[in-house]
Amino acid sequence: MKTPVTVACIQAEPVIMKRDATIDKLGGLAAEAAGNGAKLLVFPEAFIPAYPSSVWARALAGWAEPGAKEAFALLARESVEVPGEAARRLGEVARPATLFNTLLYHAPDGSLASRHRKLVPTNHERLVWGQGDGDGLRAFETDLGRVGGLICWENMMPLARFALYESGIEIYLAPTADDGDGWQSTLIHLARESRAFVISPSHYQRGDSYPEDFPLKRLTESVETIGRGGSAILAPDGSYLAGPLYGEEGILYAELDPARLDEERQRFDPAGHYHRPDVLGLRVSPNVPRAQTS
């Protein structure tokens, strides 16, 4: 990072199971954030077409559960494919042979700068997504600084985190569906350990936002709030620059000052002077599977 940059951490509810309508909403939010001076916009985990909440996704394990197969088919149909119009509108993603939970990085010209697939789907997510690979498990250079990230609970995987540290991460993205109070402790640790800025948009969903034709609608009707948010932006010392935001949609803004990186790494740098590469080493295997895309 060479100069300060304003970032936006976006907590919003998708138009659930409606890919094109969600992309429309994403475009409006992006325009609002860009109009407020944000140069980096980060959306929640599985924003399109919706995070598969355990409220209904666990039903996918039941072969005889009414609507389970139809719900998975709807999720697959409304996911983003490439080639296709939705992919063109987002920039570029990949055609699903297997569904993956994918963090996509788009450049200002709409091109796909990088991507990362969630390494280990958590609990009920394994009924929805396949396991990711090591491709994209590195921070990469941008005009804003070195950007990288992990998705939700894979942020608790020490070696995955260190792969980002070793690649010089400065802006750490941690989109999540974890709306628990404990997640904030994880974010503080991420910032203090990485000595990087951390941006964590969290999913926000209401039970009555699911469309009437959703095959598992009966499981969401009695739940007022499925995901309450908790989005936040943190400085390299673990202090909050914005958030956490709960119970509503909103865009959090913060100006990231690159001087903070050097200040906080003076005493501790996880891949610099506080690392012992002569004793400890990490090997990352990209292992990109063929004919399987996001």
C-alpha angles and dihedrals in degrees: 000000000000105000136021115276132197114227134189126217105197121206108185140143116243121228086260116244090351107110099182094044090049090052088051089053091045089054092053093048091047091052091049093050093045089049088057091055101263115152097183121045121191123192128196128270113287092357091164118087094348139293107270098239119209086238087081109001093074087066088068088076092064111086091196097041106122111245096009097115091042091051092053091047090052091050090051094047093050096047118103116268135187129247095038146090095273091053091050091052094051095042104250136333132154139274112253117239083152121015115245133185098238134187107211124198114203124192121223089261090059096252120134107254097182143329139208127199118212106259098212122021108219124240109303091015088078087072088061112030137042124230116276129224139232095266108117094017090131137081113248135206120262135162087260097051137276107325130191141136154178131227123248114296096010082077084077091061104101096202093048089052092048091053086063094044092050090053091057102255116192102166111042118197118204110173110182149175092209107112095170124120090243092065089071089061088053091052093050090051092048091054095045094045098043094038085217135117110268124210115188119177112188128206120259121196136160122209095232092054093077111103119252091245093057104123094225096041091128090067094055100042096082095046115087098191121019096176120017098189125229099191116173146165118218136192123232091265092058096256120135119254091178136359153319091215119194137179100014145055117265148137119244118206132196136166111230114213112203091209087073090066094060092041094055095041093056091088101024131023112167095205098026131050092346093056128090106203088168088065105024129041138172128211119197119197113201091198094176108195117227122244092008116110139165 
